[in-house]
Amino acid sequence: MAATTAVLHGTLKPGDHVVVSDVHYAGAAELIRSLKQSMNVDSTPVDTTDLHSVERAIRPGSTKLIWIETPSNPLLRVTDIRAVAEIASSSGALLAVDSTVATPIATRPIELGADFVVHSLSKYIGGHGDAIGGAVIGASNLLQSLRTVERIYFGGVLSPFNAWLIARGAATLPVRMKFHSENALQIAEFLSHHPKVDKVLYPGLSNHPGHELARRQMTCFSSLLSFSVANGAIMASRMAEELDIIHYAVSLGSYRSLIYWLPTDEMLSTAFLLDDRLAAKYRESAGDGIFRLAVGLEDPDDLCEELDRVLSVV
Ligand SMILES: *Cc1c(COP(=O)(O)O)cnc(C)c1O
């Protein structure tokens, strides 16, 4: 979030406007909305998978930044980075991409035209769920003022110990991502065929609306997926009690599988204050709520067996 704050503060000034994904990392969604109060920066949330919506949201002369997240947390929408980069550059705005879920192994947004890439190092890059950090990647002229102004004002500096943990974790990122993705595809397919599961959102599944784009833009599909079941709230408390291998907890990108229930009413009243049309779209994907599952590096057969055991009881 320090990395996100640095990019927002470094690129926007009072009176500017930002176009932002309607559904993405909750902390960033809340922060960007709050810029109206704190900095007089207006933001327009749009479904960034719909390029016409992105174009229509641009306010010529005042839109200075487009902020996208792909794949997005928790709906796993896939946004076309190259196409949005073209919209950004033709309207004089910069493009920032939160690529935390994809990781640098799957997607290289700078090569597709992004100006800034933001990663939470706390997730796949660190990979062990034991250190918090972030990174901003971009051209050195763009990063210069973030280094000299935002880093100092906001103090977003890693402690040496966290930097060491993250660098040590990052050494195995390529092999971990390969395994994470293979595991997630197996779990996503298993869940798709499970009688208790209504819907699975995972870009690696051929029925996912972003699948073809993901195949072009990602070299693997990472390991974040969401799924819905009937009576999700009851299932969530069962999971919190009964899961053994999988942790019932927030976050993602750990070697350990993490699952968490995201009830739609709560998401729409706290993180995403969407207009009726976008809220209806959220409900269309998420129903009353979804389980976000960040598949870890455990034996995939064990994970399927455990999910089956918990899902089959209610
Ligand atoms: C977790 C996360 C963040 C924030 O990262 P922190 O390291 O917790 O500050 C930002 N974006 C995405 C997509 C995330 O998953």
The ligand as a Tripos MOL2 file, in Angstrom:
@<TRIPOS>MOLECULE
LIG
   15    15     1     0     0
SMALL
NO_CHARGES

@<TRIPOS>ATOM
      1 C1         -2.3500   -7.5450   -0.8430 C.3       1 LIG1
      2 C2         -2.4950   -6.7220   -2.0320 C.ar      1 LIG1
      3 C3         -2.1130   -5.3770   -2.0090 C.ar      1 LIG1
      4 C4         -1.5630   -4.7030   -0.7830 C.3       1 LIG1
      5 O1         -0.3790   -5.2820   -0.3810 O.3       1 LIG1
      6 P1          0.2560   -5.1350    1.0780 P.3       1 LIG1
      7 O2          1.5810   -5.7710    0.9000 O.co2     1 LIG1
      8 O3         -0.6410   -5.9040    2.0090 O.co2     1 LIG1
      9 O4          0.2880   -3.6850    1.4010 O.co2     1 LIG1
     10 C5         -2.2700   -4.6430   -3.1700 C.ar      1 LIG1
     11 N1         -2.7780   -5.2020   -4.2910 N.ar      1 LIG1
     12 C6         -3.1610   -6.4790   -4.3500 C.ar      1 LIG1
     13 C7         -3.7170   -7.0300   -5.6200 C.3       1 LIG1
     14 C8         -3.0430   -7.2820   -3.2250 C.ar      1 LIG1
     15 O5         -3.4310   -8.5780   -3.2790 O.3       1 LIG1
@<TRIPOS>BOND
     1     1     2 1
     2     2     3 ar
     3     2    14 ar
     4     3     4 1
     5     3    10 ar
     6     4     5 1
     7     5     6 1
     8     6     7 2
     9     6     8 1
    10     6     9 1
    11    10    11 ar
    12    11    12 ar
    13    12    13 1
    14    12    14 ar
    15    14    15 1
@<TRIPOS>SUBSTRUCTURE
     1 LIG1         1 GROUP 0 **** ****
